[in-house]
Amino acid sequence: MHEVKCPHCGEAFTIDEAAYADIVTQIRDGEFEKALHERLRLAENEKTAAVELAEAKVARELEKEQAVKTAEIERLKASLDAADVSTRLAVMEAVNAIEKERDAELSTLEKETGTKDAEIERLKAELKSAGVASQLAVREAMSAVEKERDDLARDLAISQSEQKLRESTLRDKHGTEVKLLNEAIDSYKDFKARLSTKMVGETLEQHCEIEFERLRATGFQHATFGKDNDVTSGSKGDYIFREESVSEDGQSTEFISIMFEMKNESDATATKKKNEDFLKELDKDRIQKGCEYAVLVSMLEPENELYNGGIVDLSHRYPKMYAVRPQFFIPIITLLRNAAASTVVVRAELARVREQNVDITDFEEKLHTFKQGFSRNYTLASDQFQEAIKRIDEAIKDLEKTKENLLKSANNLRLANDKADTLTIKALTRGNPTMTAKFIELGQGEAAHEE
């Protein structure tokens, strides 16, 4: 027995193992369904986020390359402009300095010494030679700036050439990949066109079986995945997946089972089937084979975006049913299996409690049987006892009536006796002269006869 406390009113009550197991199952199923839907939603969000991330990454790389090229071009232009401006400023500063120095020397010589015209001409010649040297320096600076500008322009041209070469290489590479993909698609279409309907279905089954066998040794060591060959119920699915958990003491507990149906068809098939056509039969097979989940692995309706988007939850139509494309065959097993793994401890505990309570259950069943038999015998005896009491009560009532009648009869006899005691000739003849005369005559006659 388990004691359970109500979370609302706080009242504690006890329930038996069966009720407790039922409550645990309900809670586990609810939590499992909730976790499963949450994981499906997260998987879909992760897929969408991955696609968006990839697109954003490509866009960022393109923007980054464009920004680098633009920044390099702007830097080169700015460098050229800055070098040109710096050169012009340097030339202007040098010329201004020389002119100021010349004007100062001329003013000094004219004011202080009154130098001769020859000396003035000599100084002018020196100033002219200094101007020539300044011009040469300016020319050298301009040559250096122009050389740097040419170098920057050459580097820019080389960078642009390298960028164009990379773009051409990427275009050629992607073109080759697209061509290979188109060839693979054409080959696959040709292969499918040459397959019969039976071979198409078996090809999908072999694909799923091979994918599972690749991971059996590493991810599904305690799982079984094989064909459903049991046709005693009139129908069968394609494959059944079951997995058990093994405890430290060697006890195994099955915690998940999945019924799989594989559906495929050739592109040239005249009558196109729909996934909807197989859901009802799949649910029936799941129930008859005692599986917890049902999964339709289908390549039907290739243009239907509902099935192309990933794992499709069909539990609103049939309990615990999903539909996937072949590429999601392993992910749906992993998803359902990881979600059910959280219930292994609960299942093992329930199994252990059931094993420990086998004798108690048997005793309770025997006690229940004894109680039922005893209750039946007690009911029969009680009914018979009540019937006897009823008859005794009726007999008592009859005896009481008889007693009452006897008492009334005795009373009447007493009254009759009293009346007989009070009866006399005198009383009888009082008021009756005829009878008085008769009794007198009768008395006289008896007297004469005695004489």
Buried (B, 14 or more C-beta within 10 A) or exposed (E): EBEEEEEEEEEEEEBEBEEBBEEBBEEBBEEBBEBBEEBBEEBEEEEEEEEEEEEEEEEEEEEEEEEEBEEBEEEBEEBBEEBBEEBBEBBEEBBEEBEEEBEEEBEEBEEEEEBEEEEEEEBEEEBEEEBEEBEEEBEEBBEEBBEEBEEBEEEBEEBEEEBEEEEEEEEEEEEEEEEEEEEEEEEEEEEBEEBEEEEBBBBBBEBBBEBBEEEEEEEBEEBEBEEBEEEEEEBBBBBBBBBBBEEEEEEEBBBBBBBBBBBBBBEEEEEEBEBEEBBEEBBBBBBBBEBBBBBBBBBBBEEEEEBEEBBBBBBEEBBBBBBBBBEBBBEBBEBBBEBBEEBBEBBBEBBBEEEEEEEEEEEEEEEEEEEEEEEEEEEEEEEEEEEEEEEEEEEEEEEEEEEEEEEEEEEEEEEEEEEEEEEEEEEEBEEEEEBBEEBEEEEEEEEEEEE
